[in-house]
């Protein structure tokens, strides 16, 4: 695999002209922008509800209201000197103002940098400094944390950061509610019907997203209007999203999965309604499903397990729910088989990455395909290679490293030439870090992350395989298998196990015996088993195997 050569000083490599021309001719890139998309939807159905924010009091935005609010806020940002190409770190929970800010920035061509609610000073300080952000948008307080204090500390040491805008009580900063103004009051620019705002071009950057990497601070993913909008309407066609779709935004709105697979952006593209969920737990979400007649939502696997166990005993009517998408991490077969019977809806598996490639099982796939695979790519022009450690293609049915390129997969991270040299091949394939195999039908089956594979004395153990076996134990709610260092074998396997509520006490030997009795190789039986109450999680709610490995190492010492 030959590394990609990048030119120092270029923010991010882009698609070569030949590929860009091909994607436009194929109709993937339609020459749309996010700001223009909202404008068109507002003109087509101005009074349809685009957005519902139910907490603390139910608020709604029609498409016309969201469009007008975005215009006024864009004018206010422009009046404060925020211009096309400027970076703005957006650090809001699932509140309506998040959407107003995003579309306002789209209107002036400024770039949102999407931070997750769980991020704190280390991450935010890095985002603001590395991107040379000119503004930072926060809530006053969220989940007991005062973001204004964090913002003050970051602003002191970030010379580029001129503005902190606050939803709520601003303290020493500026209230977001005071920013909006009449677009006619802003000096005239080109490209906007009002004459006040300067709009971006479809091929230009729309925003910077965070990578899902597990080492260090996240890398920044540059997405254009053209490529990301294709992933939206392509996802909509696969998932059956239309104007009647009512999507519950359960996960953080800033994350790629609830944003675009098909997510709230896909639902807005289709003219449907997005409902914000202030918390992902069943006690918060199930009443909203009933009251708002939710038809679709997206969950990560640990949350899907919680919903699956809670639904049968719930007093709330979940019958409006037609489709639940599960993605963000590998969903085990055992857990997948439980979801549809418990929630009374269809399951669609999603496997993708913020860097681009997204795969879905299909609505017409049979049940076995849905529970045992992670789907097919969105696009006929999603190119897939599965290679061995030497970079040679493996036959279908064999596991290998996943490489991909296509009309919505980036060609390089933002301002990261050294990393791009190892993360992309010379001919533009992205090295995803996933271990997968391809079935005869073309569906991908994910074994796990290459870095998660356990090398036990030369024998390779896939944590996902062992996890899937343990999950079948009637007393087990969830499990995560990680590697721990061993002086003799190099690595041993450690299974962290969460028991179901009400399950009787188990000893580690019972879990080991259960795995052994399934007839697997002896080296796949966990060397160690530890019972825990919960797993550490990433900002979106995925299990953090990095933290689990750190915990295991600390306990050994």
C-alpha angles and dihedrals in degrees: 000000000000114000122240117253112224130190114243112239095032110116094220138344114250137199115296113250093254093056093044091052091049093051092049093049090049089056097243094117107051100179094251130141129205092242091050092046092057091045091054094047091049090052093046098048110004098169099047114110111253101174140021123193106186101185136116087346123000111262127179135196122202117210089256092050093048090048093049093045090050090052094050094045091046089053090050092051091048091050088057092054100261106145144177111302095019116131121233120188109221114202106168132133122229098305131132093248089066089069094044091053094046094053092042090056091046088055094058096035094246113144121242112217104207114222121181122238091245093059117109139183099306094053097036092047089052094047093050094045099041094047093039087231117200095199141025123202119204145157116249092238132353130179089352094306122120106221092184091070091050090048092052092053093047093046092053092061101034110079094190094055106099101159139040113188118195131202101217127000105011099200106190092348134071124284111236088218089066096052103074118095141164110287089223088067092063121085110265120268135178132265103031127100091228092054090230106093136055111224126207126242121251094248093052128093116281101183147334118249130194122250119236092232119146099213125076123328117339120269118235120250117208113215125187127211091245099051099040095045089055090055088053100052091037089055091046092056092051096044098041095242115172142149091290094057115116108194123195111215098213100156123058107295091225093064120098097236099056090037101055115004079100089302132151093310091053091049091050089049088056094045094249131132128267119202118199118225114206093204134018099222119110092244089062101032103041095061089051092050088055099041098041095038092235115201102182141021141162127231138180115235099260090051092045088057091052092049091046092056095042100047101072092057097040121118091208125100108244095169094113089065108102104165135024118189116204119196146115090100138019112296111212120234093237092054092043092056091058100052106073096046090049099045099030094230141096122279122220119186118217125196118179148112138237088244089069130271115104125183127193134186106233133246090241095048115116118250095258091055091049095051098038104041138048096224145244127303120266096237136051084220095056099115115209128195124180111194141176126240090280093054095253120138115255125214120263110276095037124102120244145140115301118233123177145173131176149126095305102029113101123240095217145351121264114274093344108116095154094051092043089058089065101030097054132044123233090258094051106264116146115227099222099188091230125128110218144153129212122229125218089263091054095252116141123232114200119216095180143267118323090232091053094059112113118225103204106184091319095316112113116225120194107212091208092061093052092042091053091054094048092047088063090065107107093227097050122097098176141345139194123193120203139170123256125191118260126187093216105034099027091232136020129193124251121191116205106201131195113198124218117260109272094016115141121247117285132196123222090247090064091058092046091049091049091054093044092051090058087072101245126146113284092241090062094060107102112260090208134024125194126182115219136173096228143355125242109253140209121239093275096046101263118139110267104223088177090064092043090054090048090051091051092050092048092050091050090056 
